[in-house]
């Protein structure tokens, strides 16, 4: 049976459920949850999307997933961090933003967390994970945005402008 994601309107009001494949057309808006994960060295975990992914294959992003069934953004991030990277930690909601392009239209709830636990990546979702200093990531996104998913670039620019304090 096909997985169903939540469809929302342009104001993020729930319309109903749709098969995940319907969203690949770029005609419908969905919800997703993102995790900016820090370790004690002030590094951020980024992951390279698997080459088999429909949206933005082989590009870097943070731990991310679309909301399924009738789950909330919070339920989604708690479930997905276990499934995608093998951890379960408290996270804090930071902001919600929208990103619409030709292939993907979504509202993104961005959460932040901190851990030094071992990351156990789901190889179906990602081909690589790595920790990168936050200031280096900020610089690399500016210099090489094509290496990252467009929603990640937009979300991280907002994060760095409004929430992040560089190391002193």
N, C-alpha and C positions, 0 to 999 in steps of 0.2 A: 504494500500500500504506500502511495506517495506521501511524503512528508508535507504537511500544510503549514504555511507561514501566515502571520497576521497581515492582512491588507489594511492600510489606513488611507485617509484622504489627505489633502494638502495641509490640513491643520493637525495632523496626527490623531484624528478620531478614528476609532476602529470601524471598518466597513464589514469585515468578516474574514473568513479563512479561504486561502487559495493554495493550490498545489505549488510547491516551490518553483517548479519549472515555469509557471506563468510569469514569475518575476524576472526571468531571464530575458523577456521581450523588451524590458524597459518601459512598459506601459503602466505598470502598477507600482504603488509605493508600499514599502515594507518598513519594519523596524529592525534595528540591530543594536547590540550592546558591545562596547569596546572596553578593554582593560589596559590602562597604562600601568605597567608593573615595574616597580623599582626594586633594587636590592640595596643592601647597606652600603655599597660603594657608589651610590647615586647613579647607577646604570639602569637603563631601561631595556626590558626584554622586547626584541623585535623578532618576527618570524617571517620567513619567506614562504609565500603561498605555494602550494603544490602546483605542478604544471598541469594537473587535471582540473583545476578549479575553473568554473565558468567565468567568474568575475576576476579580473586582474591576476591571471596566473603568473607565477614567478616574480611577483613584486613583494616588497617588504610591507608589513603592517604590524599591528599589535594583535593580541588575542581578541578575536571578534566572531560573532555569530548572529544570525537572524533569529528573531523570536518565533517560536513555533506554538502550535495549538493556541491556548489562551494565556500563555505565560507573560508575566510582566518583564520589563527591562531587567529588574533586579533578579528575578528568578532565572532569567536567561543567562546573565553573567555568572551567577553562582553555579549553574549546571555546566556551562561551557568551559569554565576554567578547570573543572574536574576532568571533563572529557578531552579537551584540547591540550592542556599542559600539565595535568595530573596533580593539581594543588587545590586546596580549599582554604581560603583566608578571608578575613573581613575586608571589605572594600567600601570606598566612599564614593557616592555619586557626585560628579563635578558639574556637568552641563549636558544639555541636549542640543544638537544642531542638525540641520538637514543638509544633504548633499544629493543633488540630482544631476545626472549626466545621461547620455544616450543609452547606456547599457544598464545603469543601476540608479534607482531612486529610493532613498531611505532616510529615515530619521535615525540619528545615532545618539545613544545614551553613552556618555563617557564616564568611566569609573577609574579610580586610582587605588592602588594597593602596594604593599611592600612585603617582601619575603626574601629569605635566603634559602628556602627549600629547593630541593632538586627539581628541576623541570623535566617532565617526562612527555615529550611532544608526540602528538598523534600524527604519524607519518602520512596518513591519508589527507590530512589538512595542510601540512607544511613540510617543506623539504629541508628546512634549516631553521635553527633558532640561535640567537646570539644576544649577548648583553653589550650595550654600547653606552658610553658616558652620555648623559643628557645633553651637555653642551656640544659634544661631537655630533649627536643626532640632529640637533637644531641646525648646526652648520651644514651637515650633509643634505638635509632636506632642502635647504636653501640652494645649495650648489648642484644637487643631483635629484630633483623631484621626480624624474622619470623612473627612478629605482623603487619608488614607493607607490602604494595605491592612492589614487586621488582623494578618497575620503579620509585616509590616514593623514595625508599632507594637510588638508584643510583642518582637521581636528587638532593636529599637533601644533599648527600655527596658532590656533585659538588658545590651546593649553599654554604654550610658551609665552604668549602675549599677556594672558590674564591670570595664570595660576602659578607658573614656575618661577622660583627664585634661584638664580645661578649660584654655584658654590662661591663662597667668598675667599 
